[in-house]
Amino acid sequence: MPFGVKNGLPTFQRAINKVFREYLNQFMKMCLDDFTIYNDMESHLMKLRLCFQKCGEYKISLNPKKCLYGIFKTNFRVHSFQGKKYTKP
């Protein structure tokens, strides 16, 4: 992000939330430039495809070196996920 941009981070967050609005709190959590997709294995590929299509549609690029797939249990920021189960802090 270039120097001198005011309110760049909140503007970015608002734009990303707008893009993924229909998926947030259904099977996706987002915090700044990190997001996680949580669900059961049967629908996981379909939901990944939906998110990738949104990224392509809005020209959002992902860094493959930072992407993790097939994680069955993880902590994302202060949230805990296990399969389709989401636990609030």
Sequence and secondary structure as in RCSB ss.txt:
>XXXX:A:sequence
MPFGVKNGLPTFQRAINKVFREYLNQFMKMCLDDFTIYNDMESHLMKLRLCFQKCGEYKISLNPKKCLYGIFKTN
FRVHSFQGKKYTKP
>XXXX:A:secstr
  TT TTHHHHHHHHHHHHTTTTBTTTEEEETTEEEE   HHHHHHHHHHHHHHHHHTT    GGG     SEEE
ETTEEEETTEEE  
